Amino acid sequence: MDRLQFFSPVRVSLGRGQPVHTIENVTDALVFLREWPIGRRGPVYRCALNCCAAAMAAQMSAEEARKSFAGFARITGLLVDSGPAPMVATTRSTLHRPTT
C-alpha cells in the first residue's frame, strides 16, 4: 500500500448539485486544497495544508493528514456523509424482552 494512501477516502462536494470528489490520498487532498479560493484560506485550511505537506515529506502519517483534511472539509461544510453506520448483528434473544 502506498504510504500516502488514505485507509478510507474523504468525500467532498462544493454544494448541492455539485459533483462529489473522492479524496483517496495525500496528493488528491493537496490538489483540492491548492484550488481552494485564496479569500477563504483561514487557519483550518492552513492546518490541513501543512499536515498534507508534512505527510508528503514523511514527517506525518497519511492518516493524520486525512484526519486534518476531513476536519477542514467538515468545518467548511464540504464533507459528504458516507451514509448510515453499518448495522450490528444481534441475536434473536436480544430482540425480545424477557418474561417475568
N, C-alpha and C positions, 0 to 999 in steps of 0.2 A: 504494500500500500504506500502511495506517495505520502511523504511526511507533511505536505501542505494540504492534503485532502481532509475535509470535514467528515466526522463519523456520521453525522446527519446533516442534510442540506438545510439552508435557511431560505425560505420562500418570501419574496418581497414583491410588492406592487406599488406603483406610484399613485394609485387611486382606482375608484370604481370604474370599470370598463377598460382599464389599462391591463396590459399583459402581465402575467406573473413571471418573475425571473427566479430561477432556481440557482442559488449561490452554493456551489458544491466544494469550493476550496478557497484558499487564501488569495490566489491570483484573481479569481472571479470577484471576491469581495473588494480587492484593491481597485479593480477596473470600475466597479459600481461606485465606490467612494470618490474616485477621481472625477467622475462625471457629475457628482453632486453639485448643485448650484453654490457658487462662492459665497453669496449672501446668506446662505443657510448653514454655513460651516461653523458650528459652535463647539463647545467643549466636549460634548458626547461624540460628535463627528471626529474631532481630533484624537480622542482616546481610541476609537475604533481604527482610525488610520494608523496611529502609532503602534497599536497591537498587531495589526496586519503586517506592517513594515518589520516589526520585531520578529514575527514568525518567519518572514521571508529570510531574515538574517540568522535564523536558527537560535534566536535569543528567547523565544517563547514558543509554546506548542501551538499547533493549528487549532486545537480545541479551545485554548484560551482566547485566541483571535476570533474564533467562531462565536464564543460567548459575548465578546465585546461587540462584534458586528451585529449579532442578534439583538443585543441591548439597544444599540443605535437604531435598528430597524423598529423595535417595539416602541421606543420613546418618540420616534418621528412619525409613527402611525403607518409605517410601510410593511410591517410584519404581517404575513398572511397566515391565518390559522391553519395548521396542518390537519385539522379535523378532530373529531372526538377521540378521547383517550380509549385505548383498546379495552374491550370488555374482559373482565376477570371471570374465569370459570368458577362456578360454585357447584357444590353437590346438592342433590335433591333435599337432603336432610336440613340444609341451612335455609331452604326456601319456606319451610313450614314452621309455625310456632309450635313448640312442644305443648302437649295437653297436660293439664294438672289435675 
